[in-house]
Amino acid sequence: MRSVSALGMTSEAASFDNIAPVSDELTEYDRVHIKLYMRLLDAADDGAEWTEAVNVLFGIDPDQEPERARQIHDSHLARARWMTQSGYRQLLHRPTDRD
């Protein structure tokens, strides 16, 4: 099991919501945070502890804010997984003048 920092991840502690979008439509938030979603998926796939991922990627100490940290991690990971299952199709669709 590799650590999150071993994956070359740096803090994404820019602006993010406590709960990722819950929608069947791709949002602007999703577009802005696509890199974060990919990093979360990589961390989960590599077996990184959620506590380490939330600390490195969101800049949140799970010991100080355990409920918030878990909520942020889980909701963003769920959204990242949604992106791999259906959200990506909306990224591929680019409106044209005919739409």
Helices and strands as residue ranges (DSSP letters): G 5-7, H 28-32, H 34-45, H 50-58, H 66-82, I 83-87, H 88-92
